[in-house]
Amino acid sequence: MEAATIVGLLADPVRLKVVAALALGAGTIEQVADASGLSLKEVALAARRLARAGLVHRDGRLLVLHTERFGAAARAAAEAAPAPEPLSDDPAADAVLSAFVRDGRLTSIPSQRSKRLVVLDHLVRVFDPGVRYPEREVNALLAVWHPDVAALRRYLVDEGLLSRDSGVYWRSGGYVEV
């Protein structure tokens, strides 16, 4: 079963409640109805649809959720997903960035300086050379990456990637495309 099919089945709130009740230990139509607050008719109709799709085994009033099908669908979807685009042409830098950047956000600020420098060099590219930014704008640009904007701002300044004077910042280091 494909992950998209499972998601489509669970997009219906009634079927979602039935699956949730089964996952939490309900085993009969009556138990699912009690746990979910649904009527017996709603549970029976949803269970029939889930059984036709192969997510639930129905034997009279007994219901068994095939939880293994969720994991199998997730694994198949992950295998079919395209490889993520590298964040850097340098394989070593890409390995560091892949460990700390997910979906365009910084998952954590590396404590090891060498790794932090790779991440900071990547982050500083949101600042255009020659442009002066008020602190409020610097904070807004960094907040897209991580909630601790003060730490990122401090690291960028301490490592010479940004300079500041009187609350105004500008890019003063890092790799620049020419």
HUURKA-V97463 format. One record per residue. N is the residue number from 1. RES is the residue in one letter. NEAR is the number of other C-alpha atoms within 8 Angstrom. Layout:
# HUURKA-V97463
n: {N,N}
res: {RES,RES}
near: {NEAR,NEAR}
This chain:
# HUURKA-V97463
n: {1,2,3,4,5,6,7,8,9,10,11,12,13,14,15,16,17,18,19,20,21,22,23,24,25,26,27,28,29,30,31,32,33,34,35,36,37,38,39,40,41,42,43,44,45,46,47,48,49,50,51,52,53,54,55,56,57,58,59,60,61,62,63,64,65,66,67,68,69,70,71,72,73,74,75,76,77,78,79,80,81,82,83,84,85,86,87,88,89,90,91,92,93,94,95,96,97,98,99,100,101,102,103,104,105,106,107,108,109,110,111,112,113,114,115,116,117,118,119,120,121,122,123,124,125,126,127,128,129,130,131,132,133,134,135,136,137,138,139,140,141,142,143,144,145,146,147,148,149,150,151,152,153,154,155,156,157,158,159,160,161,162,163,164,165,166,167,168,169,170,171,172,173,174,175,176,177,178}
res: {M,E,A,A,T,I,V,G,L,L,A,D,P,V,R,L,K,V,V,A,A,L,A,L,G,A,G,T,I,E,Q,V,A,D,A,S,G,L,S,L,K,E,V,A,L,A,A,R,R,L,A,R,A,G,L,V,H,R,D,G,R,L,L,V,L,H,T,E,R,F,G,A,A,A,R,A,A,A,E,A,A,P,A,P,E,P,L,S,D,D,P,A,A,D,A,V,L,S,A,F,V,R,D,G,R,L,T,S,I,P,S,Q,R,S,K,R,L,V,V,L,D,H,L,V,R,V,F,D,P,G,V,R,Y,P,E,R,E,V,N,A,L,L,A,V,W,H,P,D,V,A,A,L,R,R,Y,L,V,D,E,G,L,L,S,R,D,S,G,V,Y,W,R,S,G,G,Y,V,E,V}
near: {7,8,11,6,8,10,8,8,10,9,8,8,7,10,14,11,9,14,9,8,12,13,9,6,6,10,10,9,12,8,9,15,13,8,8,9,6,10,7,9,6,9,15,9,8,11,13,9,8,12,11,7,7,8,11,12,10,11,6,5,8,9,14,9,10,10,8,6,9,10,8,9,11,9,8,10,10,7,6,6,6,4,4,4,4,7,7,8,7,6,7,6,10,12,8,11,12,10,7,12,10,9,4,6,9,10,8,6,7,9,6,6,7,6,10,11,9,11,12,12,11,7,8,12,10,6,8,7,7,6,8,8,10,9,9,7,8,11,11,8,9,13,10,8,9,11,7,7,10,7,7,10,11,8,9,12,11,7,8,9,14,13,10,9,6,4,7,10,13,13,14,9,7,8,6,5,3,2}
